Amino acid sequence: MAKAPVLTPQAEDFPRWYQDLINKAELADNGPVRGTMVIRPYGYGLWERMQQEMDARIKDAGAQNAYFPLFIPQSYLTREAEHVEGFAPELAVVTHGGGKELDEPVVVRPTSETIVNEYFSKWVQSYRDLPLLINQWANVVRWEMRPRVFLRTSEFLWQEGHTAHVTYEDARDYAARIHTDVYGDFMTNVLGIDVVLGRKTAKERFAGAINTLTLEGMMGDGKALQLGTSHELGTNFAKAFNTQYLSKEGKQELVWQTSWGVSTRMVGGLIMSHGDDNGLRVPPRLAHVQVVVMAIKGDEAVGAVRELGAQLKAAGLRVFVDDRVDTPFGRRAVDWELKGVPVRVEIGPRDLEAGTAMLARRIPGGKEAVQISDLAALLPKVLEEDQEQLLRESRERRISRTSDVSTIEEAAEAAIAGGWARIPWADLGPEGEAKLAEQAVSVRCLIAEDGSVPQADDAPGNLAIVARSY
């Protein structure tokens, strides 16, 4: 009898495949409250590596980490009308605490623009205090009606940056710097996802912003996933919270602001961009386990993999030594395949006699025998090749499944068929955007003719990227 597949094939049912993979690869479980999740150690290891890579880039951009409270007075949100209207359906509100009704309800943090501004207004006195560049790693709550693990959950983990500047130009340029140098670099060169950097339409803009920059990735089923955003807030929150500074000329001026964030949604994007019918494939630059060194059986093999593991760690690789010979080798190999570890080095008694190991590569697939003495020099090259392959596959998928169209009907047809469409924004406009929404199709972003980020919604030659999305 043929062995049943571990995962539902992608071509048969992509959403089911996604859920199967999360369960079988031990990435996360559903939490006890609908819409919440428990992130398991291997899944959290992916998030930790994302944090490390992102945190270094954020600090290189000049921001410092801080922390703001989880509970926000409800009155704070009402000060910026567009902001509260945008978030009202998603709010979790606490009305009782300590066994009695609160004098004022508090909101469980959906985002922190309001509470950050309450303190920015205290901290900023003079132009000398600017720019003020703050980031926090935190959890947020947005009550989700249609949850899906990592992609849409009522509570998720993220970073949110908040900055204040002397001029509009400074704020605009900083939001763009985060968009490209921090998020774009990380997603392309670490996650291996070929993201499109663009500008959101007015309809899709963050509540309270004057401009939103986005990074959109094409998933394995052709749908789009918004992987991160960077917002120009103008002076909207500064007006609401009286966040001012004394200029060089001795005048009180409102600060110009930005906010920007990425979340554990990137783990979902990683899965759906690179996973296949055998499980996850983790980009080597991201992987918290780049190499698993496996003993097939025998005490000598156990000793050899422990020694080799130490050598590879000393060479700068992130290594896990799997010496659990009391667990069947086949089961362990399938588990590591599901988890997407880029490379397995398998050693048994016969390999030791020959001085070789079996090198199994998860990303291109296949196995080959290599000299154990060559591994420390060989593996970094192998991992870089595999990193490049994932980005290349992601780019080829986006290009091959993106159509240039000229009508609303053609745009909708391309998106419904499982791809993206490019259409001149002048031919679509807000009315066409509304018509697409009736078919669960959206404008993911606007780009310029040369693929760059446009400076305005109505800049001549703007193209709209149209897709169905998560």
N, C-alpha and C positions, 0 to 999 in steps of 0.2 A: 504493500500500500504506500502511495506517495505521501511524503510528509506535508502537512498543511503549512502554508506560508505563515510566518510569524506576524507579518503586517498585511493589512488590506492593500492591494496594489493601488498606486496613485491613479492610474488610468481608470480603475473601477470606481473609486470613491475617494476623492482627495481629502475632504474633511475627516472621513473615518480613518484614512491613513495617518493624518496628522495626529489625531487623538490616540491611535494605536501606538505611534512612535513615542509620544510623550509618556505613555504608560509603560511600554516595554523597555524603553531606554532609561527608565527611572528618573525622569526629569522633574515631574511634578504630579501632585494629586489635587483633586478638587477639595476645597476647604469645607468646613461644616456649615458655613453660611453661604447661601447661594451667591455665586459670583466671586468668591474668594478662592485662593489657591495656596497650597503648601508646596514650596519649592524644595525639592529633595537635594541632597548634597551634590550630586553630579550636575544637576541643573543650576544650582547656586554657584558652583565652581565656574560655569560659563559666565554667569552674571558678574562674579568677582573679577574675572579677567577683563570683562568689558569695563567695569569700574576703573580698574588699574590703568588701562590704556586711555580711557576718556579723561580720567582725573589728571594724568600727566599733561595731556593736551590743553585742558582747561587752565591749568596752572601756568603753562607756557604762554597762554593768552593773557595772563596777568590777573586772573580771578583768584580769590581766596575762599576757602570753605568756611561756612558758618552753619548755624542751625536755628530755625524758627519753630515756634510751637505748632503742635498738631491741631489744637483747638483755636478757632478764630471767632471773635464776637460776630454775631450775625449782622450787626449794624455796619461792620467794616465793608461787607460785600455790597451793601445797598448804596454806598457812596459813589460807585461808578456804575451808572445805570445799564450800559450795554454789557458789562461784565456780569452783573448779577442775573440779567435776563438770559445770558448765554449758558450759565451754569445752574440755574434754578432747578431744571428737571433732574439733575444728577446729584444734588446735595444730600448729605446725611446730616441731620440736625439733632443735637443733643438738647433735650428740654429738662432732664432731671439728673441730678448728681448728688451723692452723699445722702440719698434718701429723701430729698426734697426738690421741689421745682426751682429751677434756676431763675434768677432775676432777669437775665437775658439769655435766650438760647445761644448755643455756640455751634458753629459749623465745623465738621471734621474736614480738615484741609483738602480742598479739591485742587488747589494751586495757591501760590503764596503772594501774588502781586499786592494784595491789600495789606496783609500784615507786614510785609517787607516795607511798603511805603510808610506805614505808621512809624517805623523805626528809622527809615531813611530821612524822614522829615525832622527827626531829632538829631541825627548824626551829621547831616549836611548843613553847614553854616555859610561857608565861603567857597568861592571857585577853587580855593586851594584844597578842598576836600574831594574834588572831582578829578578824574572819574572815580566812582565808587563801584568796584567790581566784586560781586559776591556770588558764590555758588553754594547750594546745599544738596547733599544726598539724603533722601528721605522717602517716606511712603505717602501716598495720597489716596483719597477715597472719592470715587465718582460712581454713583449707584448705577450699575449696568443692567439693562433689561435683557440683553441677549449675550450672556457671557461666553467667552471661549478662552481657555487657559493660555496665558501669556499675551494673547492678542487684545482681549477686552475683558478685564476683570474689575470688580468693584473696588478692590484695593490692589495697587501695584507699586513697584519700586521705581524710582527715577532719580535723576538729578535735575534741578531747576536753577538756572542762572538768572540773576537780577542785577542790572547795572543802571547807573545814573551818570549823565554826561552834561557838559556845558552847552553843547550845540547839537542841533539836529544832525549835522553831518557826522559828528563824532559818534553819535548813537547809531546812525545808519551804517557807518563803516564797521562798527564793532559787531553789530548783528550779522553783517555779511562775513566778517572774519570767523565768527563762530560757525556759521553755516558752511563755509568752505574749508577753512584750515583745521577746524576741530572735527565737526561732524562728517564732512565730505571725505577728509583724509582717513578718518577712522573706519568709516563704512566701506570705503573702496579698498584700502590697503591692509586692513585687519580683518573685517568681516568678509571681505572678498565679494561684496555685493555691488553690482554696477548701478548705483543710484543715479537718478536724474535730479539735478538741483534746479529748482524753479521757484516761482512766485505764486502764492495762492490768489484766487479770485476774491472779490469782495465778499461773496457768499460763503466762501470756505475760510475766511480770515478768522483768527483768534479773537474771542470776544474782548473788546477794549483796545485792540491794536489798530495801527494805521497801515501796517503791512506785515504779512507773514511769509517767511521763506521756508520752503519745505524740501525734504529729500524723499523721493518716491522710488521704491524698488519693485521690480516685477517678480512675483512669486512663481513657483513651479507650475501653477495652474493658469498663469496669465493674468491673474488679478494683481492690483496694485496694493502696496502697503506703505502707509506714511510712517517713515522710520524716525523722523525727528523734525523739529520746527524751531525757527528762530524769529522772534517778533520784534518789530519796531513799535513801541507803545506811544510814541509822540510825547505829549504832555498830559494825556488823559488822566492818568493816575496821579501825576504831580498836582494837577488842579484839584482833584478830589481830596487829596491828603495834605495839600499845601506844602509840597516838597520843593523848597526854594533855596537859592544860594545868593550870596552877595557877590556881584560881579566885580571885575577890576575897576569898572567905572563907578562903583558904589551904588548900583541899582539892584533891587530884589528881582531875580529872574527864576522862572520855573525850570527844573531840570528836564532833560530829555532822556527817555529810558528805553531799555530793552529787557526782554525775558526770553529764555530759550531752554529746551529740555529734550531729553531722550529717556526711554524707560525700558522695563523688562519686555516690552513689545519686541525689542530687537532680538530676544531669544526666539520668539515665534518667527520673526523674519529669517533668522539663521536657519531654522528648521525647514521652512517652506522654500527657501532659496536653494539650499544645498542637499537636502535629504533625498534619498532614493528608496526603492522598494526594499532595500536591505537595512535601512535605518538612517541615522544622522551621518553627515560628513562635516567634520569640524575643521575650519581653516587652521592650518598649523600655527600661524601667528597668534591666533586667539586661544587655541587649545590649552587648557590647564593640564591635560595629559597629552603630550605630543607623541610619546613612545611608550608602549606597554611591552615590557620584557617578560615573556611567558615561559615557564618551565613546563614541558609536556609531561614528563614523569621522571622519577628517580632522584635520589639524594644528590648525586653529582650535578644534575641539571639545576637543582635548587641552588646549590652553591654557586654555580656558574652564572645564573641570571642575577643573583644578588651582587656578585662582583661586577658584572657588566653594567647593571643598573647604576652602581656607584660611579663607574667610569663615565657613563653617558651624562649623569648629573653634573659631574665635574667639568664636562665639556660644554655645559650651559644648556642642556636640554631638560625639558620638563618630563620626568620619567615616573612610571608606576611599575613596580616589580610585582608580577603576579606569580607567586610561588605556591599557590593553593592546589597542590597536586592531589589532594583528597577530593577535589571537585573535578568531574570529567572535563577533559581538555576541550572537547567539542562545545560543551555548554558555555565554557568561559569564552571561547573564540567568538561564538555567536553574540554573547553579551557585549563584547568590545566592539564588534561590528555594528551592533545596534547603536552604541554610544558614539560611534563615529571617530574613534581615536585614529589619527592619521596613519600611524605605523605600528604594526605588531612585529616584534622580534621573537621568534619561537625557537626554543632550544630543547632537544631531547638527547638521549644517550647516543644515538647514531650521529647526530650533529656534532657532539663533543668529540667523538672519535675523529671526525673529519676536520675539526676546527672551523666549522661553518655554523650558520644560523639561517633559518628560513625568514626572509623579509616579506611581510604581507603589507601591501599598500592599500589603504581603504579608499582613497580618492580615485585614482585611475583603475584600481583593482589589480589582481594578479599577485603571484608569489615568485620569488627567486631565491636561490641559495647564495649567500655572500660570506666572505671570510669574516669571522668575529673580530679580528684585528683591524678590519677596515671600517667598522661601523661608526666609530666616533667621527671620522672624517667624512664618511658618505652621507650620514643621515641629515645634516644640515642642508646639503644640496638637494636631497630628495624632498625634504619638507618645503623648500622654496619652490621647487617645480610644482608641487601639489597645490601650494597657495596660488600660484599663477594660473593653474588649470581651473580652479574654482571661479576666479574672477573672469577668466576668458569664457567659461561656460555661461556665467550670468550675463555677460555682455552680449554673447551670441544669441541667447534666448530673447533678450530685450529687442535686439535689432531685427531678428527674424520674425518676431510676433508683433511688430509695430507697423501699422499701415498709414500711409498718407491719404487722406480723404478730403472731400470738398463739401459734403453735405451732412446735416445732422443725422439723417437716416443711415448713411454709411458709417458714421462714427459709432452710433449705437449698435449697428450690426457687428462691427469689429470687436467692440467690447463684450457683447453678449456671446460672441463666438470664442472668447477666451484670449483676447489680446488687447493691445493698446491702439489708439488711433491718434494721429496728429492732424489737426485741422486749424486753419487760420482763425484766430480769435475774432477777427473782424467779421467772419462768416458765421460765427456761432453766437457770441455775445451772451449777456445775461438771459435773454429770452430762450436761446437755444440751450443754455445750461439748465434752465428750468424744465424744458421738454425732455432732456436726457434724464433728469432726476426722476421723472415719471416711470422710467424703465430701469431704475436702480443703477444708473450710470452717472458718473460724476466727472467734473473737470478736476483732475488731480493737481495740475499746476499750469502755469504759463511759462514758456521759454522764448527766447529770442530766436531769430532765424538761424543764427550760428550755434545754437544750443546753449548759449550763456543765459544768465539770469537777467531778465528785463528790468529796467529802472522804473517802469510804470505799467499799470494794467493795460493802458491803451496805447502803449508804444507801437509805432508802425512795424508791421511784420511779425508781431507776437503770434506764437502758435500755442494752441491748447492741447495738453496731453489728456486724453479721455480714456477712462477705464472703469470697470467694476472694481470695487475695493473691499478690503477687510476693515 
